[in-house]
Amino acid sequence: MSTGDRVRYLYLAYFSKPKRDRILFRAIGSRSTRKILEIGLGSAQRTLRLIDLAARTSGEPVRYAAIDLFEAREAGPGECLSLKEAHCLFKASKAHVQLIPGDPALTLRRSANSLQNMDLVIVNHENPAEWLGEGWFYLPRMLHKGSKVYFDQPTAETPLLVPLAEIETRAAGCRPRRAA
């Protein structure tokens, strides 16, 4: 990593605003992060910074995937990008971007096998446990031993790192319903 990249990392990890995003930048800087998944799209500015920092620190192309309701989301506080706006915005990042519209529980069921070995997973929602629903069952197959999963709840001071053991426990208790 060049000196300029180190300075950029230090700024993002320790001085960037909002303060709550710093922990995510530190997670990227602590190890090579090439695959990022956001469930519930957060701030577009933060996402662009995450992608840029991951590309600079790993030195390899970054794969970014987002599962979100996009236009189907109810109007509320914060940014609400349409699928087309998000595609145009993230395409400029030069990362391999995959935007998947839909409800997280159903979308995780459909796309878990194509989103494997994610290094960083960020779940953006007020109540992630309920929001993911049956999606918990599919989340472990998307992870590896070194994966980091964060719950970024708007009311929390910082995103919460969720241990992989807890994800396995929740997945075991959430078997999907079978079709009749």
C-alpha positions as CSV (number, residue, x, y, z in Angstrom):
1,M,0.0,0.0,0.0
2,S,1.4,3.4,-1.0
3,T,1.9,6.3,1.5
4,G,-1.2,8.1,0.0
5,D,-3.3,5.0,0.5
6,R,-2.1,4.6,4.1
7,V,-3.0,8.2,4.8
8,R,-6.4,7.7,3.2
9,Y,-7.0,4.6,5.4
10,L,-5.9,6.4,8.6
11,Y,-8.3,9.3,7.8
12,L,-11.2,7.0,7.1
13,A,-10.5,4.7,10.0
14,Y,-10.0,7.3,12.7
15,F,-11.2,10.7,11.6
16,S,-14.0,10.3,9.0
17,K,-17.6,11.5,9.6
18,P,-19.9,10.0,10.6
19,K,-17.9,8.5,13.4
20,R,-20.0,5.3,13.4
21,D,-18.6,4.2,10.0
22,R,-15.0,4.2,11.3
23,I,-15.3,0.6,12.6
24,L,-16.2,-0.6,9.1
25,F,-13.2,1.1,7.6
26,R,-11.0,-0.5,10.3
27,A,-12.4,-3.9,9.4
28,I,-11.4,-3.4,5.8
29,G,-7.9,-2.2,6.8
30,S,-7.2,-5.0,9.2
31,R,-7.3,-7.7,6.5
32,S,-7.6,-8.0,2.8
33,T,-11.3,-7.5,1.9
34,R,-12.2,-8.3,-1.7
35,K,-15.9,-9.3,-1.3
36,I,-18.5,-7.1,0.4
37,L,-22.2,-7.7,0.9
38,E,-24.6,-5.1,2.2
39,I,-28.1,-6.3,3.2
40,G,-30.2,-3.2,3.1
41,L,-28.3,-0.4,1.4
42,G,-26.8,2.1,3.7
43,S,-25.3,5.4,2.8
44,A,-24.1,5.6,-0.9
45,Q,-21.2,7.7,0.2
46,R,-20.1,5.2,2.8
47,T,-20.5,2.3,0.2
48,L,-18.3,4.1,-2.3
49,R,-15.7,4.7,0.4
50,L,-15.8,1.1,1.5
51,I,-15.3,-0.1,-2.1
52,D,-12.5,2.3,-2.7
53,L,-10.7,1.4,0.5
54,A,-11.0,-2.3,-0.1
55,A,-9.6,-1.9,-3.6
56,R,-6.6,0.1,-2.3
57,T,-5.8,-2.2,0.6
58,S,-6.2,-5.6,-1.2
59,G,-4.7,-4.4,-4.5
60,E,-7.2,-6.6,-6.3
61,P,-10.6,-6.1,-7.9
62,V,-13.5,-5.8,-5.4
63,R,-16.8,-7.6,-5.7
64,Y,-19.6,-5.7,-4.1
65,A,-23.2,-7.0,-3.7
66,A,-26.2,-5.3,-2.2
67,I,-29.6,-6.7,-1.4
68,D,-32.2,-4.0,-1.0
69,L,-35.8,-3.2,-1.6
70,F,-34.8,-0.2,-3.7
71,E,-38.0,1.3,-5.1
72,A,-40.3,-1.0,-3.0
73,R,-38.9,0.6,0.2
74,E,-41.3,2.7,2.2
75,A,-40.3,6.4,2.2
76,G,-38.4,7.1,5.4
77,P,-35.3,8.8,6.8
78,G,-32.0,8.6,5.0
79,E,-31.1,7.9,1.4
80,C,-33.4,5.9,-0.8
81,L,-31.7,5.1,-4.1
82,S,-33.6,3.5,-7.0
83,L,-32.0,0.5,-8.5
84,K,-31.0,2.5,-11.6
85,E,-29.5,5.3,-9.6
86,A,-27.5,2.8,-7.4
87,H,-26.3,1.0,-10.5
88,C,-25.1,4.2,-12.2
89,L,-23.4,5.4,-9.0
90,F,-21.6,2.2,-8.1
91,K,-20.6,1.4,-11.7
92,A,-18.2,4.3,-11.5
93,S,-16.3,2.6,-8.6
94,K,-14.8,0.0,-11.1
95,A,-15.8,-2.8,-8.7
96,H,-17.8,-5.8,-9.9
97,V,-21.2,-4.7,-8.6
98,Q,-24.2,-6.9,-8.2
99,L,-27.4,-5.2,-7.1
100,I,-30.2,-7.6,-6.1
101,P,-33.6,-6.1,-5.5
102,G,-36.1,-7.8,-3.1
103,D,-37.0,-8.7,0.4
104,P,-33.8,-9.9,2.3
105,A,-35.2,-13.3,3.5
106,L,-36.4,-14.3,0.0
107,T,-33.5,-12.8,-1.8
108,L,-30.9,-14.6,0.4
109,R,-32.7,-17.8,-0.4
110,R,-32.4,-17.1,-4.2
111,S,-28.8,-15.8,-4.2
112,A,-26.9,-17.4,-1.3
113,N,-25.1,-19.9,-3.5
114,S,-23.8,-17.1,-5.9
115,L,-22.6,-14.9,-3.0
116,Q,-20.2,-17.2,-1.3
117,N,-17.0,-16.4,0.7
118,M,-17.9,-12.9,1.5
119,D,-15.2,-11.1,3.6
120,L,-17.5,-8.4,5.0
121,V,-21.2,-8.4,5.5
122,I,-23.1,-5.4,6.7
123,V,-26.8,-5.7,7.7
124,N,-28.4,-2.2,7.7
125,H,-31.7,-2.2,9.6
126,E,-33.3,-1.2,12.8
127,N,-34.1,-4.8,13.8
128,P,-31.9,-7.1,11.7
129,A,-32.9,-10.3,13.5
130,E,-36.5,-10.0,12.5
131,W,-35.8,-8.4,9.1
132,L,-33.6,-11.3,7.9
133,G,-36.3,-13.8,8.9
134,E,-35.6,-17.2,7.2
135,G,-32.6,-15.6,5.6
136,W,-30.5,-16.6,8.6
137,F,-30.5,-20.1,7.4
138,Y,-28.7,-19.1,4.2
139,L,-26.3,-16.6,5.7
140,P,-23.6,-19.1,7.0
141,R,-23.1,-20.6,3.5
142,M,-22.1,-17.1,2.3
143,L,-19.3,-16.8,4.9
144,H,-15.9,-18.2,5.6
145,K,-13.8,-18.5,8.8
146,G,-12.4,-15.0,8.5
147,S,-15.7,-13.2,7.5
148,K,-16.9,-10.3,9.6
149,V,-20.6,-9.6,9.9
150,Y,-21.8,-6.2,11.3
151,F,-25.3,-5.1,12.3
152,D,-25.5,-1.4,11.5
153,Q,-28.6,-0.2,13.4
154,P,-29.4,3.5,13.1
155,T,-30.1,3.8,16.8
156,A,-26.8,2.2,17.9
157,E,-23.7,4.2,18.4
158,T,-21.5,1.9,16.3
159,P,-22.1,-1.2,14.1
160,L,-22.1,-4.4,16.2
161,L,-19.8,-7.2,15.2
162,V,-21.7,-10.4,15.3
163,P,-19.7,-13.6,16.1
164,L,-19.9,-16.4,13.5
165,A,-21.0,-18.8,16.2
166,E,-24.1,-16.7,16.9
167,I,-24.9,-16.6,13.2
168,E,-24.6,-20.5,13.1
169,T,-26.9,-20.7,16.1
170,R,-29.5,-18.4,14.6
171,A,-29.3,-20.3,11.3
172,A,-29.8,-23.7,13.0
173,G,-33.0,-22.3,14.7
174,C,-34.4,-21.0,11.5
175,R,-35.2,-23.7,9.1
176,P,-37.0,-22.6,6.0
177,R,-40.6,-23.8,5.3
178,R,-41.0,-26.4,2.7
179,A,-43.5,-26.1,-0.1
180,A,-46.5,-28.3,0.2
